């Protein structure tokens, strides 16, 4: 499996990320619809969007076309944008985010806490979810600094009405700490490593996510 860090920056520099991004978006939507029709009880699929792709002139139109072609319910889509997007904040970006929300999609900020974005943007942007970067999770609960930062991000996000997801959970102690401090969802190798589709569907069945039809 190739790590995104090995090709994303090159794809963005060459502009290939736009074609790659739309291909991934459509394939993810098709997979979600296929799984739902097969009886898997999943409610949301999260899809990363590059800031380069987001600025592409026909971005919103292309997303609408993919939704129409695949038949996915837009409310099942969570679009993940990076904190870098916050640093590129503009009226155009705000308008596109609002249009995505009107369409029914949910918006999340990925890897939150690693950039230098203004906290004031959190209350200005139409967001649904904040994802705490794994760098603040790795040494929990022992690292006092990371514990304070994580609790602060959770408290701020919850006060603004956002769902909170912690990335990079690798052990039970981290899961317990985050739950106790109000984190809604955990993500990381403690639960599962990235899986190809066949193995993922087997995992769904093992976890009781499959409803026989």
Secondary structure as GFF3:
##gff-version 3
##sequence-region A 1 213
A	DSSP	three_ten_helix	4	6	.	.	.	ID=ss1
A	DSSP	alpha_helix	8	14	.	.	.	ID=ss2
A	DSSP	alpha_helix	16	37	.	.	.	ID=ss3
A	DSSP	beta_strand	45	48	.	.	.	ID=ss4
A	DSSP	alpha_helix	51	54	.	.	.	ID=ss5
A	DSSP	alpha_helix	59	70	.	.	.	ID=ss6
A	DSSP	three_ten_helix	74	76	.	.	.	ID=ss7
A	DSSP	beta_strand	77	82	.	.	.	ID=ss8
A	DSSP	alpha_helix	83	87	.	.	.	ID=ss9
A	DSSP	alpha_helix	91	103	.	.	.	ID=ss10
A	DSSP	beta_strand	106	112	.	.	.	ID=ss11
A	DSSP	alpha_helix	120	124	.	.	.	ID=ss12
A	DSSP	beta_strand	129	132	.	.	.	ID=ss13
A	DSSP	three_ten_helix	134	136	.	.	.	ID=ss14
A	DSSP	alpha_helix	144	159	.	.	.	ID=ss15
A	DSSP	beta_strand	163	166	.	.	.	ID=ss16
A	DSSP	alpha_helix	172	180	.	.	.	ID=ss17
A	DSSP	beta_strand	185	186	.	.	.	ID=ss18
A	DSSP	alpha_helix	197	206	.	.	.	ID=ss19
###
